[in-house]
Amino acid sequence: MNCEEAEVLIHALLDGELDAGHAREVEAHVEGCAHCAALMKEYQEIRQAMAESEVRYKAPLELRRKIEKALPQPQTQVQGAPSRRSVLRGFAMGSAVSAIAATGLFAIALRNDDEQRIESEVVSAHLRSLQAGHLTDVISTDQHTVKPWFNGKLDVSPPVIDLTAQGFTLIGGRLDYVNTREIGAVVYKRRQHVINLFVAQTANTERRPATITTLQGFNIRRWSDRGLNYWAVSDIGADELTEFGDKFETAMQANKEG
């Protein structure tokens, strides 16, 4: 095993996703390679730091002002001092408004956490696919061969688009697991680089514009359309991955209109 292969598999080893044979190969290589040993130590330290860190969210000043403005003004007695009842009523209302605001912030934090976790899982799935024999379950450059292969294996078969003429070669597809669900992965190549397009069904049918993020050295282009979530993952540049996604969406739209 060389360093290039080991660097790809170290992530899977740390995630406990390698079988015993591959795990021993990576561990044996790391023991004899100072570069990969340092890399593995760095990854372990990052994972430990993430596990121990606490994410804190502070409400902006503008939100506090809006909450204070929404609170009822205490009624005053003749002497000008607020009554005990009005103070308690205002305190109760303020607590309720603060609780609603805190709940909203907490929901945003949970949603962001969930998205980051899923992105981490699609990167892990991408890494697993790069192991020998794991990239495709069906090998074909013909979309009319790859798409029917998914039929009956998933609740919703992923769309398969041939983008060879646009510089992204379809090479096949496979079943994978993300977020404890079995989903489809359509596999493309850009020169020698693999692009995994993960597709999962969602209850939300609204279109979600594409975003690009980077995780563990891989670019992820995510978007949603017509009840499907898409994650395109690759080590190609963000501009090329954006180009891939744009051409895929354009072809999808053309197929629907046709």
Secondary structure, DSSP 8 states (H G I E B T S, - for coil): --HHHHHHHHHHHHTT-S-HHHHHHHHHHHHH-HHHHHHHHHHHHHHHHHHH--------HHHHHHHHHHS----B-TTS-B-HHHHHHHHHHHHHHHHHHHHHHHHHHHHHHHHHHHHHHHHHHHHHHTSTT-S-SEE-S-HHHHHHHHTTTSSS------BGGGTBEEEEEEEEEETTEEEEEEEEEETTEEEEEEEEE-S--S-EEEEEEEETTEEEEEEEETTEEEEEEESS-HHHHHHHHHHHHHHHHHHHH-
